[in-house]
Every structure is written in structure tokens, then in C-alpha cells.
């Protein structure tokens, strides 16, 4: 079994919707948990309060993110999907938190919170493609 298939099975076994099929905010938040991305992480990178993320998951008013927040959540989802092809779910969480040479030794989640989504996605794609610098 390939590492990608193994990681996919590990995430599926962790419960909740699988990230590649997750569409709604609540599904994405629940799926990201299997990769070690907490609700506090999501709140920070999306630019909302932790309470807002909890409300999205609980489907309580106001339980729907704005378009801008939804776009950021989708960007985080995309980055994790790219990394999932090269790392275990635990490894994805570690990659997101570790200082990264391609990102001037800043952790990817920190850069996402600063709005540098394209740079983080490019670093994730480079890592997936075998550029470990």
C-alpha cells in the first residue's frame, strides 16, 4: 500500500468525514483534526475567534463562515491535501508547525495566519514533489 493510501486509510479510521470529500466548514474542521490541526489553529489562520470555529462545528448561529473565512478554510484544506500525499497525518501537523527553510524558517501555520497562502502552498507542493530544502 502506498504511503498516500495508508495515510488516507489512517484518516478514515480516525472518524469523521474524509478531507477530500469535506465541503462544509464543519466537515473540514472535523477532518483537519485527524491531521493534528486544532480548532485554535484554524481560528488563528482563518482570522476568527475559537468560538466561531466551535459554532461552525456545532452548526449554531452564527454557524456559517463568511466568504472570506470560507476561502481561507478551503486554502488550508488544499495545503493539507497536498501534504497528505507525502506525509502521514501526524507528519502533516508537524510540517505545518515546524520552521521551514523554504519559508525563511517560519512555521507554515504562522505564514497562513499572515495571509501568505500561496507561499505555503508552493512549499507544500515542493515538499510533496521531493524538494526537501
C-alpha positions as CSV (number, residue, x, y, z in Angstrom):
1,X,0.0,0.0,0.0
2,X,1.4,3.4,-0.9
3,X,2.1,6.0,1.9
4,X,-0.7,8.1,0.5
5,X,-3.2,5.3,0.6
6,X,-2.0,4.4,4.1
7,X,-2.4,8.0,5.3
8,X,-5.9,8.2,3.7
9,X,-6.9,4.9,5.5
10,X,-5.5,6.2,8.7
11,X,-7.5,9.4,8.4
12,X,-10.7,7.5,7.5
13,X,-10.1,5.3,10.6
14,X,-9.8,8.4,12.8
15,X,-13.5,9.0,12.2
16,X,-15.4,11.9,10.7
17,X,-15.6,12.9,7.0
18,X,-12.5,12.3,4.9
19,X,-10.9,15.6,4.0
20,X,-11.1,15.2,0.2
21,X,-14.9,14.9,0.4
22,X,-15.3,17.5,3.1
23,X,-17.1,20.6,1.7
24,X,-18.9,22.4,4.5
25,X,-16.9,24.2,7.2
26,X,-17.9,21.8,9.9
27,X,-16.7,18.8,7.9
28,X,-13.4,20.5,7.0
29,X,-12.7,21.4,10.7
30,X,-13.6,17.9,11.9
31,X,-11.4,16.3,9.1
32,X,-8.4,18.6,9.9
33,X,-8.4,17.3,13.4
34,X,-7.1,13.9,12.1
35,X,-4.0,15.8,10.8
36,X,-3.3,17.5,14.2
37,X,-4.8,20.8,13.1
38,X,-6.8,22.1,16.1
39,X,-9.8,24.4,16.2
40,X,-7.5,27.0,17.7
41,X,-5.1,26.6,14.8
42,X,-8.0,27.0,12.4
43,X,-9.3,30.1,14.2
44,X,-5.8,31.7,14.0
45,X,-5.1,31.1,10.4
46,X,-8.6,31.8,9.2
47,X,-8.9,35.0,11.3
48,X,-11.8,34.3,13.5
49,X,-12.3,33.5,17.2
50,X,-12.1,30.0,18.5
51,X,-15.7,30.4,19.5
52,X,-16.6,31.0,15.8
53,X,-15.0,27.7,14.8
54,X,-16.8,25.9,17.6
55,X,-20.1,27.3,16.3
56,X,-19.3,26.2,12.7
57,X,-18.8,22.7,14.0
58,X,-21.9,22.8,16.1
59,X,-24.0,24.3,13.3
60,X,-25.2,27.0,15.7
61,X,-26.0,30.6,14.7
62,X,-23.8,32.2,13.5
63,X,-22.5,28.9,12.4
64,X,-21.6,29.8,8.9
65,X,-18.2,31.4,8.0
66,X,-18.2,34.5,5.8
67,X,-17.0,34.0,2.2
68,X,-13.5,35.3,3.1
69,X,-13.2,33.0,6.0
70,X,-14.6,30.1,3.9
71,X,-11.9,30.8,1.3
72,X,-9.1,30.7,3.9
73,X,-10.5,27.5,5.3
74,X,-10.5,26.0,1.8
75,X,-6.9,27.1,1.3
76,X,-5.9,25.4,4.5
77,X,-7.7,22.3,3.3
78,X,-5.9,22.4,0.0
79,X,-2.5,22.6,1.7
80,X,-3.3,19.6,3.9
81,X,-4.5,17.7,0.9
82,X,-1.1,18.3,-0.9
83,X,0.9,17.3,2.2
84,X,-1.3,14.2,2.7
85,X,0.3,12.8,-0.5
86,X,3.8,12.8,1.1
87,X,3.2,12.5,4.9
88,X,1.3,10.6,7.5
89,X,-1.5,12.6,9.2
90,X,0.8,13.2,12.2
91,X,3.6,14.3,9.8
92,X,1.2,16.9,8.2
93,X,0.6,18.5,11.6
94,X,4.4,18.5,12.3
95,X,5.2,20.1,8.9
96,X,2.6,22.8,9.5
97,X,4.1,23.8,12.8
98,X,7.9,23.4,12.2
99,X,10.2,26.1,11.0
100,X,10.5,25.7,7.2
101,X,13.7,26.7,5.3
102,X,11.6,27.5,2.1
103,X,9.6,29.9,4.3
104,X,12.6,31.7,5.9
105,X,12.4,29.4,8.9
106,X,8.8,30.5,9.7
107,X,6.2,27.8,10.5
108,X,3.7,27.4,7.7
109,X,0.7,28.0,10.0
110,X,2.2,31.3,11.1
111,X,2.5,32.4,7.4
112,X,-1.0,31.2,6.7
113,X,-2.2,33.5,9.5
114,X,-0.3,36.3,7.9
115,X,-2.0,35.7,4.5
116,X,0.9,34.1,2.7
117,X,-1.2,31.2,1.4
118,X,0.5,31.0,-2.0
119,X,4.0,30.7,-0.5
120,X,2.9,27.9,1.9
121,X,1.1,26.1,-0.9
122,X,4.2,26.3,-3.0
123,X,6.4,25.0,-0.2
124,X,3.9,22.1,0.4
125,X,3.9,21.2,-3.3
126,X,7.7,21.4,-3.4
127,X,7.9,19.1,-0.4
128,X,5.4,16.6,-2.0
129,X,7.5,16.7,-5.1
130,X,10.7,15.8,-3.3
131,X,12.3,19.2,-2.7
132,X,13.2,18.9,1.0
133,X,15.3,22.0,1.2
